């Protein structure tokens, strides 16, 4: 096993979350090549779960999916 230690300074909270999410994406990408990466940082599970959600918990992202068709009213002129 090989170990890398990263010391990150000067980041805001949102930058830190983005940094952790990008490391998580790298971890997922390398997994298919047999590389197992372990990330350790406080609140990592919370950061990853919030950063990888698709807005299911937010009202603003819930939109009714439309099939693109609008109702059409047909006039019957052949009586």
Secondary structure as a PSIPRED ss2 file (coil, helix, strand):
# PSIPRED VFORMAT (PSIPRED V4.0)

   1 X C   1.000  0.000  0.000
   2 X C   1.000  0.000  0.000
   3 X C   1.000  0.000  0.000
   4 X C   1.000  0.000  0.000
   5 X C   1.000  0.000  0.000
   6 X C   1.000  0.000  0.000
   7 X C   1.000  0.000  0.000
   8 X C   1.000  0.000  0.000
   9 X C   1.000  0.000  0.000
  10 X C   1.000  0.000  0.000
  11 X C   1.000  0.000  0.000
  12 X C   1.000  0.000  0.000
  13 X H   0.000  1.000  0.000
  14 X H   0.000  1.000  0.000
  15 X H   0.000  1.000  0.000
  16 X H   0.000  1.000  0.000
  17 X H   0.000  1.000  0.000
  18 X H   0.000  1.000  0.000
  19 X H   0.000  1.000  0.000
  20 X H   0.000  1.000  0.000
  21 X H   0.000  1.000  0.000
  22 X H   0.000  1.000  0.000
  23 X H   0.000  1.000  0.000
  24 X H   0.000  1.000  0.000
  25 X H   0.000  1.000  0.000
  26 X H   0.000  1.000  0.000
  27 X H   0.000  1.000  0.000
  28 X H   0.000  1.000  0.000
  29 X H   0.000  1.000  0.000
  30 X H   0.000  1.000  0.000
  31 X H   0.000  1.000  0.000
  32 X C   1.000  0.000  0.000
  33 X C   1.000  0.000  0.000
  34 X C   1.000  0.000  0.000
  35 X C   1.000  0.000  0.000
  36 X C   1.000  0.000  0.000
  37 X C   1.000  0.000  0.000
  38 X C   1.000  0.000  0.000
  39 X C   1.000  0.000  0.000
  40 X C   1.000  0.000  0.000
  41 X C   1.000  0.000  0.000
  42 X C   1.000  0.000  0.000
  43 X C   1.000  0.000  0.000
  44 X H   0.000  1.000  0.000
  45 X H   0.000  1.000  0.000
  46 X H   0.000  1.000  0.000
  47 X H   0.000  1.000  0.000
  48 X H   0.000  1.000  0.000
  49 X H   0.000  1.000  0.000
  50 X H   0.000  1.000  0.000
  51 X H   0.000  1.000  0.000
  52 X C   1.000  0.000  0.000
  53 X C   1.000  0.000  0.000
  54 X C   1.000  0.000  0.000
  55 X C   1.000  0.000  0.000
  56 X C   1.000  0.000  0.000
  57 X C   1.000  0.000  0.000
  58 X C   1.000  0.000  0.000
  59 X H   0.000  1.000  0.000
  60 X H   0.000  1.000  0.000
  61 X H   0.000  1.000  0.000
  62 X C   1.000  0.000  0.000
  63 X C   1.000  0.000  0.000
  64 X C   1.000  0.000  0.000
  65 X C   1.000  0.000  0.000
  66 X C   1.000  0.000  0.000
  67 X C   1.000  0.000  0.000
  68 X C   1.000  0.000  0.000
  69 X C   1.000  0.000  0.000
  70 X C   1.000  0.000  0.000
  71 X C   1.000  0.000  0.000
  72 X C   1.000  0.000  0.000
  73 X C   1.000  0.000  0.000
  74 X C   1.000  0.000  0.000
  75 X C   1.000  0.000  0.000
  76 X C   1.000  0.000  0.000
  77 X C   1.000  0.000  0.000
  78 X C   1.000  0.000  0.000
  79 X C   1.000  0.000  0.000
